Amino acid sequence: MDRATAMLAVVMEVYEGGKDVIPSWDLKEQAQSALATGGIDGLRRYYDACLARWSPKIKTTLERERRKTLESERDRFMSLYLGAAR
């Protein structure tokens, strides 16, 4: 698995784990689009933008249901990104 696919897989894990509790969630489609148009840098920018703009309600809902969040997976995502930047 290449790094771009691995980075996208982190986002997909969060999405798949929470799509049933977050109605009309477009995380999957937006992440795929960010990767397609901007490569790994575009996906990283999208990830950071999600962290900055997510309402606390999303994070709270996911945490209450014991689901992964973008915040909880940030270190793993960034380690993949930084590995790809070398």
Buried (B, 14 or more C-beta within 10 A) or exposed (E): EEBBEBBBBBBBBBBBBBBEEBEEBEBBEBBBBBBEEEEBEBBBEBBBEBEEEBEEEBBEBBEEEEBBBBBEBBEBBBEBBEEBEE
